[in-house]
């Protein structure tokens, strides 16, 4: 029997399991199978992914996050907010500022109480435009990597961004006109991306507003994606398209993303919500 909490960040939903007192509550060799079962919306609990709360030797806590297809991800912006609210509300952590170990490095979390809404701020660190481990191309770039791709019947220009996990940001005139269920998986599985890729279709609504639709690798279209919002902001800000502080509009709500000139880091903030607690036999 496994105790869990169902959480979501702007509709991007996760199953959170605390393994601090018993890391064997889920066997490592059964994790992919368990994730697929628990995240199944027809036969399990349902979710875009599953999060494990663990002890860390280098930070206050450690987060492991899995996509619903059972693959482990490096980082997730909405997931880490769900993780942080879970840890804070369940008194696993007893301070408003703490650190979380992820496969994409250690992230600093701030719990903010704004008008009784518990907003969570995440220092997402720096991003990279030419992290070649997740992209296969013939030439090296000094700056951002832009590649011309053809998905199905349509040509796109994709901007590669690493936020610890890989993203391809594509600027379009209207995100609502994109057939994301057709083009998303086609781009995710292209030969350029050995570990697959997250795809963001971005519409610029002004200097301070971006509108996003996201196709997440191993998941599909999601209501929100924190790392996707950071990737879209990062390349937009680099190109001078937006200001240093933006609102990112997603299907499930809004995120605030800004560039901190002192630390040279990108800061993301938004809410996370608990849906319910439960116990499941696996």
C-alpha positions in Angstrom: 0.0 0.0 0.0 1.3 3.4 -1.0 0.2 6.7 0.5 0.1 9.7 -2.0 -1.1 13.2 -2.6 -2.5 14.3 -5.9 -1.2 17.8 -6.8 -1.3 20.1 -9.7 0.4 23.3 -10.9 -2.0 25.1 -13.3 -3.5 21.8 -14.3 -0.2 20.0 -14.9 -0.9 17.2 -12.4 1.4 14.9 -10.4 1.2 12.1 -7.9 3.5 12.9 -4.9 5.0 10.1 -2.7 7.1 10.7 0.4 9.8 8.1 0.5 12.0 9.7 3.2 11.2 7.3 6.0 11.1 4.3 3.6 12.9 4.6 0.3 12.0 1.0 -0.5 8.3 1.9 -0.5 8.7 1.7 -4.3 11.2 -0.8 -5.7 13.6 0.8 -8.2 13.2 -1.9 -10.8 9.4 -1.5 -10.7 9.3 2.3 -10.9 8.6 2.7 -14.6 5.8 0.1 -14.5 4.4 1.6 -11.3 4.5 5.2 -12.8 2.6 4.1 -15.9 0.0 2.3 -13.8 -0.5 5.1 -11.3 -0.6 7.9 -13.9 -3.1 6.1 -16.1 -6.3 8.1 -16.0 -8.6 5.2 -16.7 -7.1 2.4 -14.5 -4.9 4.3 -12.0 -5.0 7.6 -10.2 -4.2 9.8 -13.2 -1.5 12.3 -13.7 1.1 13.8 -16.1 3.8 12.4 -13.9 4.9 11.1 -10.5 7.2 12.8 -8.0 9.2 11.1 -5.2 10.3 13.1 -2.1 13.6 11.9 -0.9 16.5 12.8 1.4 19.5 14.6 -0.1 23.1 14.8 0.8 23.6 18.2 -1.0 20.4 20.0 -0.4 17.5 20.2 2.1 15.4 17.7 0.0 15.7 15.7 -3.2 13.1 15.5 -6.0 12.8 12.7 -8.5 10.3 13.2 -11.2 8.9 10.8 -13.8 6.8 11.3 -16.9 3.6 9.3 -17.2 5.3 6.9 -19.7 7.7 5.9 -16.9 10.8 7.8 -18.1 12.7 9.9 -15.6 13.0 13.7 -16.3 15.7 16.0 -15.2 13.5 18.8 -14.0 10.0 20.2 -14.1 8.9 23.7 -13.1 5.3 22.9 -12.2 6.4 19.6 -10.6 8.9 21.3 -8.3 6.2 23.7 -7.1 3.9 20.8 -6.3 6.9 19.1 -4.6 7.6 22.2 -2.5 4.0 22.8 -1.4 3.7 19.1 -0.5 6.9 19.2 1.6 6.0 22.6 3.2 2.3 21.7 4.0 3.3 18.3 5.4 6.0 19.8 7.6 8.8 17.8 5.8 10.5 21.1 5.6 9.9 23.8 8.3 11.3 27.0 6.6 10.1 29.3 3.8 13.4 29.2 1.9 15.0 25.9 1.1 17.0 24.0 -1.5 15.9 21.0 -3.6 18.2 18.6 -5.4 17.2 17.7 -9.0 18.9 16.0 -11.9 19.2 19.5 -13.3 21.1 20.8 -10.2 20.1 22.3 -6.9 17.2 24.8 -7.0 16.3 27.4 -4.4 12.6 27.6 -3.4 10.7 30.5 -1.7 7.2 30.0 -0.3 5.4 33.3 -0.6 2.1 34.1 1.0 0.4 36.6 -1.3 -3.2 37.5 -0.3 -3.5 34.1 1.4 -2.6 32.3 -1.9 0.5 30.3 -1.4 2.7 31.3 -4.3 5.9 29.4 -4.9 9.0 31.0 -6.3 11.7 28.9 -7.9 15.2 30.0 -8.8 15.6 28.2 -12.1 19.3 29.1 -12.5 20.8 29.7 -15.9 19.8 28.3 -19.2 21.9 27.1 -22.1 21.4 27.7 -25.8 24.0 25.2 -27.0 23.9 22.2 -24.8 24.8 19.6 -27.4 24.0 16.4 -25.4 20.4 16.5 -26.3 20.6 17.7 -29.9 22.4 16.1 -32.9 23.4 18.6 -35.7 26.3 18.9 -38.1 27.7 22.2 -37.1 28.6 24.0 -33.8 27.0 27.4 -32.9 28.5 30.3 -30.9 25.0 31.4 -29.9 21.5 30.0 -29.9 20.9 27.0 -32.1 18.1 27.6 -34.6 17.2 24.7 -36.9 14.7 24.4 -39.8 12.5 21.4 -39.5 9.6 19.9 -41.4 6.9 18.2 -39.3 4.3 16.5 -41.4 3.3 19.1 -44.0 4.6 22.2 -42.2 7.9 24.0 -42.0 9.1 25.4 -38.6 12.1 27.2 -37.2 12.9 25.8 -33.8 15.1 27.4 -31.2 16.9 24.9 -28.9 17.0 25.8 -25.2 18.2 23.7 -22.3 16.7 24.4 -18.8 18.3 21.3 -17.5 15.9 19.4 -19.7 15.7 20.0 -23.5 13.2 22.3 -25.3 12.5 23.5 -28.8 10.8 26.9 -28.8 8.8 27.7 -32.0 7.4 31.2 -32.5 4.0 31.2 -34.3 1.4 33.9 -35.1 -1.4 32.2 -33.2 -1.0 29.2 -30.9 -4.7 28.3 -31.1 -4.3 27.5 -34.8 -1.6 24.9 -34.2 -2.6 21.3 -34.5 -0.4 20.3 -31.6 -1.5 16.7 -31.5 -0.2 16.3 -35.0 3.0 18.4 -34.9 4.0 17.9 -31.3 4.8 14.1 -31.4 6.3 14.5 -34.9 8.8 17.0 -33.5 9.4 15.2 -30.2 10.6 12.1 -32.0 12.8 13.7 -34.7 16.2 12.3 -35.3 17.8 15.5 -34.1 16.8 14.8 -30.5 18.4 11.6 -29.1 16.5 11.9 -25.8 13.3 13.3 -27.4 12.4 16.9 -26.7 9.7 19.2 -25.2 8.1 21.5 -27.7 6.8 25.0 -27.1 4.6 26.9 -29.5 4.9 30.6 -28.5 2.8 33.6 -29.4 4.1 37.1 -28.5 1.2 39.2 -27.2 3.4 42.1 -26.2 6.7 43.0 -24.5 5.3 41.7 -21.2 3.1 38.8 -22.2 3.8 35.4 -23.9 1.2 32.8 -24.7 2.2 29.1 -24.8 1.0 25.7 -25.8 3.3 22.9 -24.7 3.9 19.3 -26.0 5.8 17.5 -23.3 8.0 14.5 -24.2 6.6 11.3 -22.7 3.3 13.0 -21.8 1.6 14.9 -24.6 0.0 18.3 -24.5 -0.2 19.6 -20.9 -2.1 22.4 -19.3 1.1 24.1 -18.2 4.9 23.6 -18.2 7.2 25.6 -15.9 10.5 24.8 -17.7 8.7 25.4 -21.0 7.7 28.9 -19.8 11.3 29.6 -18.8 12.7 28.3 -22.1 10.3 30.5 -24.1 11.1 33.5 -21.9 14.8 32.8 -22.1 15.1 32.8 -25.9 12.6 35.7 -26.3 14.5 37.8 -23.9 17.8 37.0 -25.5 16.4 38.0 -28.9 15.1 41.3 -27.5 11.5 40.3 -28.1 10.3 40.7 -24.5 11.2 42.7 -21.4 13.0 41.2 -18.4 9.7 40.4 -16.6 6.8 38.7 -18.3 3.5 36.9 -17.7 3.2 33.6 -19.4 -0.3 32.5 -20.4 -0.9 28.7 -20.5 -4.0 26.6 -20.9 -4.1 26.1 -17.1 -3.3 29.6 -15.9 -0.5 32.1 -15.6 3.2 32.0 -14.5 5.4 35.0 -13.8 8.9 34.7 -15.2 11.7 37.3 -14.8 15.4 37.7 -15.3 17.4 38.6 -12.2 20.4 40.7 -13.3 22.3 40.3 -10.0 22.4 36.5 -10.0 22.0 36.1 -13.8 19.3 33.6 -13.1 15.8 33.2 -14.3 13.1 33.2 -11.6 9.7 31.6 -12.0 6.7 31.9 -9.7 3.2 30.5 -9.6 0.8 28.5 -7.5 0.5 24.8 -6.7 -2.7 23.1 -5.5 -3.4 19.9 -3.6 -6.3 17.9 -5.0 -6.6 15.0 -2.6 -4.8 12.4 -0.5 -5.1 8.7 -1.0 -3.8 5.2 -0.5 -3.3 2.8 -3.4 -2.3 -0.9 -3.7 0.5 -1.5 -6.2 
